Amino acid sequence: QVQFAESGGGLVQAGGSLTLSCLASGIFLRGNTVGWYRQAPGKQRELVARIDNFGRANYGNSVQGRFTISRVNAKNTMYLQMKSLKPEDTAIYYCNAEDFVANSMSWGQGTQVTVSS
């Protein structure tokens, strides 16, 4: 069964930094496009960043220039480095592979990121 486990969230002041990690199981990240998503209270889950198997990354407009997505296929792990955090970045952050986003069982618990002003 494909599953993802996120970690690294926490409480940080505005302007601070955090790095999230995501360990995949039941799937090899190699060959897959993977991404980080977030869901703020009362809002729909949105794509934050994605990276394909060639290392090409795309970012949402609101995080462009502040967040960096990366992957280490050998560790079946991906990361999200977040800098210059803003209160509006507060959300639960999830990771997944694009081919599995429609599979509700593949989503992990997420990791909470809270940015105080």
C-alpha positions in Angstrom: 0.0 0.0 0.0 1.3 3.4 -1.0 1.8 5.7 2.0 3.5 8.9 2.8 4.8 10.1 6.2 5.4 13.8 6.7 7.5 15.3 9.5 9.3 18.5 10.4 6.4 20.9 11.1 6.2 23.1 14.0 5.6 26.6 15.4 7.8 29.4 14.0 7.7 33.2 13.9 7.1 35.1 10.8 10.3 35.3 8.8 11.5 32.0 10.1 12.4 28.8 8.4 11.4 25.1 8.5 12.3 22.1 6.5 9.7 19.3 6.0 10.5 15.7 5.2 8.4 13.1 3.5 9.2 9.4 3.5 7.4 7.2 1.0 6.5 3.5 1.4 4.9 1.1 -1.0 6.2 3.1 -3.9 9.6 4.1 -5.4 9.8 7.8 -5.8 12.1 7.3 -8.7 10.1 7.7 -11.9 7.3 9.6 -10.2 6.4 13.3 -10.1 5.9 14.2 -6.5 4.6 17.2 -4.7 3.9 19.0 -1.4 0.3 20.1 -0.7 -1.2 22.1 2.1 -4.6 22.7 3.6 -5.4 25.7 5.7 -8.5 25.7 8.0 -11.6 26.2 6.0 -9.8 26.0 2.7 -9.3 23.3 0.1 -6.0 21.5 -0.2 -3.7 23.2 -2.7 -0.5 22.2 -4.5 2.5 24.1 -3.1 5.3 22.6 -5.1 6.1 19.7 -7.4 9.2 18.1 -8.8 9.5 15.6 -11.6 12.0 12.7 -11.9 14.4 15.0 -13.8 14.5 17.5 -10.9 12.4 20.1 -12.6 10.3 22.0 -10.0 7.2 24.1 -10.1 5.9 26.3 -7.3 2.6 28.0 -6.4 2.7 31.7 -6.9 2.4 32.4 -3.2 5.6 30.4 -2.3 7.7 31.1 -5.4 11.1 32.3 -4.3 10.6 31.2 -0.6 10.2 27.5 -0.8 12.4 24.8 -2.3 11.4 21.3 -3.1 13.9 18.5 -3.4 14.1 14.7 -3.5 16.6 12.0 -2.7 15.4 9.0 -4.6 17.9 6.7 -2.9 16.2 7.5 0.4 12.7 7.5 -1.0 12.4 10.9 0.6 11.5 14.3 -0.5 11.9 17.7 1.3 10.4 21.1 1.4 12.6 23.9 2.6 10.6 26.9 3.6 12.1 30.3 4.2 10.7 33.7 5.0 7.5 32.1 6.4 4.4 34.1 6.6 1.3 33.7 8.8 -0.7 32.8 5.6 1.6 29.7 5.2 -0.1 28.2 8.3 -1.6 24.9 7.3 -1.2 21.1 7.4 1.3 20.1 4.9 1.1 16.8 3.0 3.2 15.0 0.4 2.1 12.7 -2.4 2.9 11.4 -5.8 0.8 12.8 -8.6 -0.4 9.4 -9.8 -1.8 8.7 -6.3 -3.5 12.0 -5.2 -6.9 10.5 -6.0 -6.2 7.5 -3.7 -7.5 8.6 -0.3 -5.6 5.8 1.4 -2.2 7.2 0.2 -2.5 10.5 2.1 -0.6 10.6 5.4 -1.5 12.5 8.5 0.4 15.6 7.4 2.5 17.9 9.5 1.3 21.1 11.0 3.1 24.3 10.2 2.0 27.3 12.3 3.5 30.7 11.6 2.9 33.4 14.2 2.9 37.1 13.4 
